[in-house]
Amino acid sequence: MHHSRRTRLGQLFVAHLRQVKARLAAAAVCTAGVTAAEVLRPWPLKVILDHVIFDKRLPHALRFLEVLVHAGRIPLLGAMAASIVVLALAGGLCSYFQVFITSSVGYRMVYALRRELFAHLQRLSLSFHTRARSGDLLTRIAGDTNTLKDWFADSLLKFASGLLTVAGVLAVMFAVNWQIGLIALGTLPFLCYSLLHLYRKTKLSVKAQRRQEGQVASRMSEVLAVIPLVQAFARERHEEARFDAVTTNTLQEGIRIARLEAAATRSSEVITAVGTAAAVLWGAFEVLHGKLMPGELVLVVAYVTNMYRPIKSLAKLSTDFSKAMASADRISEVLDIEPEIRDRADAIDAPPLTGAIAFDGVSFDYGDGKDVLRDVSFEIAPGQRVALVGASGTGKSTIVSLILRLYEPRQGAVLIDGVNIQRYRRESLRHQIGLVLQESILFGATIRENIAYGRPDASTEDIVAAARAANADEFIRELPDGYDTVIGERGATLSGGQRQRIAIARAVIRNAPVLLLDEPMTGLDVESETKVREALDRLVAGHTSLMITHDLPSIADADLVLVLEDGRIVERGTHAGLVAESSRYRTLYELSAAS
């Protein structure tokens, strides 16, 4: 499993890297340039000390400077001083392009990943979303992909140039004096051990911290979603205390990570100092015995400190890397969850439906073994108005979810026009189903966009006609910007009746052969109720409709009433017939009449 999990994230990266091969090659050339400038940086100083001040003969490798030596010491001094500036400029220029190219590659890659993650989350089954916490998912989409972006855009590059610099510096040191090269090499294992130890510890800490950050985000999004409730119950203090409890854990993990990073930096500094002292000691003895030029000692010391600098930054990068890996793991976890509901390989697009719905021995549970529906069978003829009634918690809404294929039945089949809906591609099926829910969900967008959500290509005339049919046109025109009024998130700025009518307009514009209505009349005042009922009558005319309802007028108008109890259909018939024949139905009817 772990192997395939890597591959999903890996495939995305490999595919993206293929697209940017040329850029990466250019970045590699720039990285080599940065390294070369770094390796050459101490040489002008060595030449000035040994061949200008002490006037020693030029070694074989520097014969190309003979011309300047013949002209006198001053031109050589000038040339070396100028070369310090030239090297800095060349290094800076390479570094600029290196950062620019890799950052753009990193950003693009992460945006592609974020898009993939968002798309994948939308494809996941509803059962995943009912279990998942949106705050934690948001942390993964935003936070974890950001950590990866920082790693790709910044750290990866420093890591590559750091490694190259260490290799280059070691090579030159061995060429100048192999004993000092060995001293420098000898301290590397200690440094690497302290870094690896830190990497392992940080990765575990970061994972824990990220998990807790997800909890914090969840807590925040939950509370922000129900602010009116929190304020009405005066629970602000209580929520603050709960928030503090969750954040304290995150804080402690955060501090622990900082402490680990600090410890690693300190230990690497001590190791560095020991290595530098040993190299200086040996080099000075060599100079005293005439085996090494003073300039070469300066060169070697510069290299030893230069070599440790990238290694220290590698220490910092190893913690960054562990954070990135922890994030990659968390993203992989989500990308690897397979949608439970998928189109079959041989699935076909649903043809225009007439709307005959049948449940054939359907049983269903939410994965906990408790049956919500047990052997439910019923048939709805095209164009029939069906009311589904029963106490709450008897599985009425589950029937709607099964028709929409948000869940699959455990046993039995759901048929539309005599065909098992599993044979159809989900999207083509859902395009032909209109939906009005009890809690009409609206987006924080304009009313125009909310109505057209059911059919994005709808013209303004279509939108207005749908609003008229839904009795919404009148109140929309009274709003400050009419159809372009932006409504608050979840439609908070509108009344319940207004929200419901916009939801009905959204169903009208879709003009679907099958309509599912889940408690559309609940919680409305008398005036809104009349307008919403009119709108619903227009909506269902000529379509197959299944309405879950406690609303008596809606039941009385239905062609067929199905009574659901404990996950079974216990009564079926017309409203008048059931009142006459069934004492159970009469009791239910009188209860809702009394309420």
C-alpha positions in Angstrom: 0.0 0.0 0.0 2.8 2.4 1.0 4.5 1.8 -2.3 1.4 2.7 -4.3 0.7 5.6 -2.1 4.0 7.2 -3.0 3.3 6.6 -6.7 0.2 8.7 -6.8 2.0 11.8 -5.5 5.1 10.6 -7.4 3.2 10.4 -10.7 2.0 13.9 -10.4 5.6 15.2 -9.7 7.2 13.1 -12.5 4.5 14.3 -15.0 5.2 17.9 -14.0 9.0 17.6 -14.1 8.7 16.2 -17.7 7.0 19.4 -18.7 9.7 21.6 -17.3 12.9 19.7 -18.3 14.5 22.6 -20.2 14.0 25.0 -17.2 15.4 22.5 -14.8 18.5 22.0 -17.1 19.0 25.8 -17.1 18.6 25.9 -13.3 21.3 23.1 -13.0 23.7 25.2 -15.1 23.1 28.2 -12.8 23.6 26.0 -9.7 27.0 24.8 -11.1 27.9 28.5 -11.7 27.0 29.4 -8.1 29.2 26.5 -6.8 32.1 27.5 -9.0 32.0 31.1 -7.7 31.9 29.8 -4.2 34.9 27.5 -4.7 36.9 30.3 -6.4 36.1 33.0 -3.9 39.2 32.7 -1.6 41.7 32.3 -4.5 42.4 36.0 -5.2 43.3 36.5 -1.5 45.8 33.6 -1.7 47.4 35.1 -4.8 47.7 38.5 -3.2 49.3 37.1 0.0 51.7 34.5 -1.6 52.6 36.1 -5.0 52.1 39.8 -4.4 53.1 40.3 -0.7 55.6 37.4 -0.2 56.6 37.4 -3.9 56.7 33.6 -4.2 56.8 31.9 -7.6 53.4 31.1 -9.2 52.6 27.4 -9.1 51.9 25.5 -12.3 48.1 25.8 -12.0 48.3 29.6 -12.0 50.8 30.0 -14.9 48.2 32.0 -16.8 48.9 34.9 -14.5 52.6 35.1 -15.6 51.8 38.0 -17.9 50.7 40.2 -15.0 53.7 39.2 -12.8 56.1 40.4 -15.5 54.3 43.8 -15.6 54.9 44.1 -11.8 53.1 43.5 -8.5 50.6 46.4 -8.8 48.8 45.1 -11.9 48.5 41.7 -10.3 47.1 43.2 -7.1 44.6 45.3 -9.2 43.6 42.2 -11.2 43.0 40.1 -8.1 41.0 42.9 -6.4 38.9 43.2 -9.5 38.4 39.4 -9.7 36.9 39.4 -6.2 34.2 41.7 -7.5 33.8 39.8 -10.8 33.4 36.5 -8.9 30.8 38.0 -6.6 28.9 39.4 -9.6 29.0 36.1 -11.6 27.9 34.2 -8.5 25.1 36.6 -7.8 23.8 36.5 -11.4 23.8 32.7 -11.5 22.1 32.7 -8.1 19.4 35.1 -9.3 18.5 33.0 -12.3 18.7 29.8 -10.3 16.2 31.0 -7.7 13.9 32.6 -10.3 13.7 29.4 -12.4 13.3 26.9 -9.6 10.8 29.1 -7.7 8.6 29.3 -10.7 8.8 25.5 -11.2 8.1 24.9 -7.5 5.1 27.2 -7.5 3.6 25.8 -10.6 4.1 22.2 -9.3 2.4 23.0 -6.0 -0.6 24.7 -7.6 -1.1 21.7 -9.9 -1.0 19.5 -6.7 -3.4 21.7 -4.9 -5.8 21.6 -7.8 -5.5 17.8 -8.0 -6.1 17.5 -4.2 -9.2 19.7 -4.4 -10.6 17.9 -7.4 -9.9 14.5 -5.7 -11.7 15.6 -2.5 -14.7 16.5 -4.5 -14.7 13.1 -6.1 -14.5 11.2 -2.8 -17.7 9.6 -1.6 -20.0 11.3 0.8 -19.2 8.7 3.5 -15.6 10.1 3.5 -16.8 13.7 4.0 -19.3 12.8 6.7 -16.3 11.3 8.7 -13.7 13.9 7.8 -13.4 17.3 9.4 -13.4 20.2 7.0 -10.8 22.2 9.0 -8.3 19.4 8.7 -8.9 19.0 5.0 -8.4 22.8 4.6 -5.0 22.5 6.5 -4.0 19.8 4.0 -5.1 21.8 0.9 -3.5 25.1 2.1 -0.9 24.4 4.8 0.6 21.2 3.7 0.8 22.2 0.0 2.4 25.4 1.1 5.1 23.6 3.0 5.8 21.6 -0.1 5.9 24.7 -2.2 8.6 26.3 0.2 10.6 23.1 -0.1 10.5 23.0 -3.9 10.8 26.7 -4.5 13.6 27.4 -2.0 15.0 24.6 0.1 15.6 22.0 -2.7 17.8 24.5 -4.5 19.8 25.4 -1.4 20.2 21.7 -0.8 21.6 21.0 -4.3 24.0 23.9 -4.3 25.0 23.1 -0.7 26.0 19.5 -1.6 27.8 20.7 -4.7 29.7 23.3 -2.7 30.8 20.8 -0.1 32.0 18.4 -2.8 33.9 21.1 -4.7 35.6 22.5 -1.6 36.7 19.1 -0.4 38.2 18.3 -3.9 40.2 21.6 -3.9 41.4 21.0 -0.3 42.7 17.6 -1.1 44.5 19.1 -4.1 46.2 21.8 -1.9 47.0 19.6 1.1 45.6 16.1 1.5 46.2 15.9 5.2 44.0 19.0 5.8 41.4 17.5 3.4 41.3 14.4 5.6 40.8 16.5 8.8 37.8 18.3 7.1 36.5 14.9 5.9 36.9 13.4 9.3 34.4 15.7 10.9 31.7 15.1 8.3 30.3 11.8 9.8 29.7 13.5 13.2 27.9 16.4 11.5 25.8 14.0 9.3 24.8 11.9 12.4 23.6 15.0 14.3 21.5 16.0 11.2 19.9 12.6 10.7 19.0 12.2 14.3 17.4 15.6 14.2 15.5 14.8 10.9 13.9 11.7 12.4 12.8 13.5 15.5 11.5 16.5 13.7 9.4 14.5 11.2 7.5 12.8 14.0 7.0 16.2 15.8 5.8 17.9 12.6 3.3 15.2 11.8 1.8 15.6 15.3 1.8 19.3 15.0 0.1 19.3 11.6 -2.5 16.9 12.9 -3.2 19.3 15.8 -3.3 22.3 13.5 -5.9 20.5 11.5 -7.9 20.1 14.7 -7.5 23.8 15.5 -8.7 24.7 12.0 -11.7 22.3 12.4 -12.6 23.8 15.7 -12.4 27.4 14.2 -14.5 26.5 11.2 -17.1 24.8 13.4 -17.4 27.7 15.7 -17.4 30.3 13.0 -20.2 28.4 11.2 -22.4 28.6 14.3 -21.5 32.0 15.8 -25.2 33.0 16.3 -25.6 29.9 18.5 -22.4 30.5 20.5 -23.4 34.1 21.2 -27.0 33.2 22.0 -25.9 30.7 24.6 -23.2 33.0 25.8 -20.6 30.3 25.3 -17.7 32.5 24.1 -15.6 31.9 27.2 -16.2 28.1 27.0 -15.2 28.1 23.3 -12.1 30.1 24.1 -11.1 27.5 26.7 -11.7 24.7 24.3 -9.7 26.5 21.7 -6.9 27.1 24.1 -6.8 23.4 25.1 -6.3 22.4 21.4 -3.8 25.2 20.6 -1.7 24.5 23.7 -0.8 21.1 22.2 0.2 22.7 18.9 2.2 25.3 20.7 4.1 22.7 22.7 4.9 20.6 19.6 6.0 23.9 17.8 8.3 24.8 20.7 9.7 21.3 20.7 10.5 21.5 17.0 12.2 24.9 17.6 14.2 23.3 20.5 15.3 20.4 18.3 16.4 22.8 15.6 18.4 24.9 18.1 20.1 21.8 19.5 21.1 20.7 16.1 22.5 24.1 15.2 24.5 24.2 18.4 26.0 20.7 18.1 27.0 21.4 14.5 28.7 24.6 15.5 30.8 22.8 18.1 31.8 20.1 15.6 32.6 22.9 13.1 34.8 24.7 15.6 36.8 21.5 16.4 37.3 20.8 12.7 38.5 24.4 12.0 40.9 24.4 15.0 42.4 21.1 13.9 42.9 22.3 10.3 44.4 25.6 11.5 46.8 23.8 13.8 48.0 21.4 11.2 48.2 24.1 8.5 50.3 26.5 10.8 52.8 23.7 11.5 53.1 23.1 7.8 53.7 26.8 7.2 56.4 26.9 9.9 58.1 23.9 8.3 58.0 25.7 4.9 55.7 23.0 3.3 52.7 25.3 2.9 52.5 29.0 1.8 50.8 31.4 4.2 48.2 32.2 1.4 47.5 28.5 1.2 46.8 28.4 4.9 44.3 31.3 4.5 42.8 29.4 1.5 42.4 26.2 3.6 40.9 28.0 6.6 38.5 29.9 4.3 37.5 26.5 2.8 37.0 24.8 6.1 34.6 27.5 7.3 33.1 27.6 3.8 32.5 23.9 3.8 30.7 24.0 7.2 28.5 26.9 6.2 26.5 24.9 3.6 26.5 21.9 5.9 24.9 24.0 8.6 22.3 25.2 6.2 21.8 21.6 5.3 21.0 21.0 8.9 18.3 23.7 8.7 17.2 22.2 5.4 17.0 18.7 6.8 14.3 19.9 9.3 12.6 21.7 6.4 12.8 18.5 4.4 11.3 16.5 7.3 8.4 19.0 7.4 7.9 18.7 3.7 8.0 14.9 3.9 5.4 15.0 6.8 3.2 17.2 4.6 3.7 14.9 1.5 2.6 12.0 3.7 -0.5 13.8 4.7 -1.3 14.7 1.1 -0.6 11.2 0.0 -3.0 9.9 2.6 -5.9 11.9 1.0 -4.9 11.3 -2.6 -4.8 7.6 -2.0 -8.3 7.2 -0.6 -10.2 5.7 -3.5 -13.7 7.0 -4.1 -16.0 4.3 -2.8 -18.5 5.2 -5.5 -17.1 5.0 -9.0 -18.4 4.7 -12.5 -18.1 1.2 -13.9 -15.7 0.8 -16.8 -18.7 0.0 -19.1 -20.9 2.8 -17.7 -23.0 4.7 -20.2 -24.4 8.3 -20.3 -28.0 8.3 -19.0 -30.4 8.9 -21.9 -33.2 11.5 -21.4 -35.1 9.9 -18.5 -38.9 9.7 -18.2 -38.6 9.4 -14.4 -39.9 5.9 -13.4 -38.1 5.2 -10.2 -38.1 1.8 -8.5 -36.4 0.5 -5.3 -36.0 -3.2 -5.5 -35.2 -4.8 -2.1 -32.8 -2.1 -1.0 -31.0 -2.4 2.3 -28.4 0.1 3.5 -26.2 1.0 6.5 -23.6 3.7 7.0 -20.8 1.1 7.6 -21.6 0.6 11.3 -23.8 -2.5 10.8 -27.0 -0.6 11.9 -29.5 -0.9 9.1 -31.0 2.4 8.1 -33.1 0.8 5.3 -34.3 -2.8 5.3 -35.5 -4.5 2.2 -37.3 -1.4 0.8 -39.2 -1.8 -2.4 -41.5 0.7 -4.1 -42.3 2.0 -7.6 -43.0 5.5 -8.8 -44.6 6.0 -12.2 -43.3 8.8 -14.5 -44.9 12.2 -13.5 -46.2 10.9 -10.2 -46.1 13.0 -7.1 -45.0 10.9 -4.2 -44.9 11.9 -0.5 -42.5 10.0 1.8 -43.6 10.3 5.4 -42.4 8.9 8.7 -40.8 9.8 12.0 -37.4 11.5 11.8 -34.4 9.1 11.7 -36.3 6.5 9.7 -34.0 6.7 6.7 -36.1 9.1 4.5 -33.1 11.3 3.5 -31.0 8.2 2.8 -33.5 7.3 0.0 -32.8 10.7 -1.6 -29.0 10.1 -1.3 -29.3 6.6 -2.9 -31.3 7.9 -5.9 -28.5 10.5 -6.3 -25.9 7.7 -6.0 -24.2 9.6 -3.2 -24.1 6.2 -1.5 -24.5 2.7 -2.9 -27.1 0.2 -1.5 -25.6 -2.7 0.4 -28.2 -5.0 -1.1 -30.8 -4.6 -3.8 -30.9 -2.0 -6.6 -32.2 1.4 -7.4 -33.7 1.6 -10.9 -34.7 4.5 -13.1 -36.6 3.7 -16.2 -36.0 0.1 -15.5 -32.2 0.4 -15.6 -30.0 0.0 -12.5 -28.5 3.5 -11.9 -25.1 1.9 -11.4 -25.0 1.4 -15.2 -25.1 5.2 -15.7 -22.2 7.6 -15.3 -22.9 9.5 -12.1 -22.6 12.9 -13.7 -25.1 12.2 -16.5 -27.6 10.8 -13.9 -27.3 13.7 -11.5 -27.8 16.2 -14.4 -31.3 14.9 -14.7 -32.3 15.2 -11.1 -33.4 18.5 -9.5 -33.0 18.9 -5.7 -34.5 21.2 -3.1 -33.4 20.5 0.5 -34.8 21.6 3.9 -31.6 23.6 4.6 -31.3 25.2 1.2 -27.6 25.5 0.7 -26.6 28.7 -1.0 -23.1 30.0 -1.9 -21.6 33.3 -0.9 -22.1 34.6 -4.5 -24.6 36.7 -6.4 -28.2 35.5 -6.6 -27.8 35.2 -10.4 -24.9 32.7 -9.8 -26.8 30.8 -7.2 -29.8 30.3 -9.4 -27.7 29.3 -12.4 -25.7 26.8 -10.3 -28.1 24.2 -11.6 -27.3 25.2 -15.3 -24.3 27.4 -15.7 -25.0 28.2 -19.3 -28.4 29.8 -18.5 -29.2 33.2 -20.0 -30.5 36.1 -18.0 -34.0 35.5 -19.4 -33.9 31.9 -18.2 -32.8 33.0 -14.7 -35.5 35.6 -14.4 -38.2 33.1 -15.7 -37.0 30.6 -13.1 -37.1 33.2 -10.3 -40.7 34.1 -11.4 -41.8 30.5 -11.4 -40.3 30.2 -7.9 -42.1 33.4 -6.7 -38.6 34.9 -6.0 -38.5 37.6 -8.7 -40.4 40.1 -6.6 -38.2 40.1 -3.5 -35.0 39.8 -5.6 -35.9 43.1 -7.4 -36.3 44.8 -4.1 -32.7 43.9 -3.0 -30.1 46.7 -3.4 -28.4 45.1 -6.5 -31.3 42.9 -7.7 -30.0 39.7 -9.2 -26.3 40.9 -8.7 -26.8 41.1 -4.9 -24.1 39.1 -3.2 -25.6 37.0 -0.5 -23.7 36.0 2.7 -22.1 32.6 3.0 -24.9 29.9 3.2 -27.4 32.6 2.3 -27.3 34.0 5.8 -28.5 37.5 4.7 -31.9 36.1 3.4 -34.9 34.8 5.3 -35.7 31.1 5.2 -38.6 31.5 2.8 -36.4 33.6 0.4 -33.6 31.0 0.6 -36.0 28.3 -0.2 -37.4 30.1 -3.2 -33.9 30.6 -4.7 -33.3 26.9 -4.2 -36.6 26.2 -6.0 -35.5 28.6 -8.9 -32.3 26.6 -9.1 -34.3 23.4 -9.5 -36.7 25.0 -12.0 -33.8 26.2 -14.3 -32.4 22.7 -14.4 -35.7 21.4 -15.7 -34.9 17.9 -14.6 -37.3 14.9 -15.2 -36.8 13.7 -11.6 -37.2 16.0 -8.5 -36.2 15.2 -5.0 -37.5 17.5 -2.3 -36.3 16.9 1.3 -38.6 18.7 3.8 -38.8 21.9 1.6 -41.6 23.4 3.8 -39.9 23.1 7.2 -39.5 26.2 9.4 -41.3 28.7 7.1 -43.7 31.3 8.3 -47.3 31.3 7.0 -46.7 34.0 4.3 -43.6 32.3 2.9 -45.3 28.9 3.1 -48.0 30.0 0.6 -45.4 31.4 -1.8 -43.1 28.4 -1.5 -46.1 26.0 -1.9 -47.2 27.8 -5.1 -43.6 27.7 -6.4 -43.3 23.9 -5.6 -46.6 23.2 -7.4 -45.2 24.9 -10.5 -41.9 23.0 -10.2 -43.3 19.5 -9.9 -46.0 19.8 -12.6 -45.3 17.2 -15.2 -42.2 15.8 -13.4 -41.7 12.8 -11.3 -41.3 14.1 -7.7 -40.4 12.4 -4.4 -41.0 14.7 -1.5 -40.0 13.9 2.1 -42.4 15.9 4.2 -44.5 16.3 7.3 -46.5 19.0 5.6 -50.2 17.9 5.4 -51.3 19.9 2.3 -48.3 18.5 0.4 -49.3 15.0 1.5 -52.9 15.5 0.5 -51.9 16.6 -3.0 -49.7 13.5 -3.5 -50.6 10.7 -5.9 -48.9 8.2 -3.7 -48.0 8.3 0.0 -45.2 5.9 1.3 -45.0 5.6 5.1 -41.5 4.6 6.4 -40.9 3.2 9.8 -37.7 1.7 11.2 -36.2 1.5 7.7 -39.2 -0.3 6.2 -42.1 0.8 4.1 -45.1 -0.1 6.2 -48.0 1.6 4.4 -48.6 2.8 0.9 -51.6 4.3 -0.8 -53.3 7.7 -1.3 -53.7 10.1 1.6 -57.5 9.7 1.7 -57.3 5.9 1.4 -54.7 5.6 4.2 -56.7 7.9 6.6 -59.7 5.7 6.0 -58.0 2.3 6.3 -54.9 2.6 8.5 -55.1 3.4 12.2 -51.2 3.7 12.3 -51.4 6.3 9.5 -54.2 8.2 11.2 -52.1 8.5 14.4 -49.2 9.8 12.4 -51.5 12.2 10.6 -53.2 13.5 13.8 -49.8 14.0 15.4 -48.5 16.2 12.5 -51.9 17.9 12.4 -51.6 18.7 16.0 -48.1 20.1 15.5 
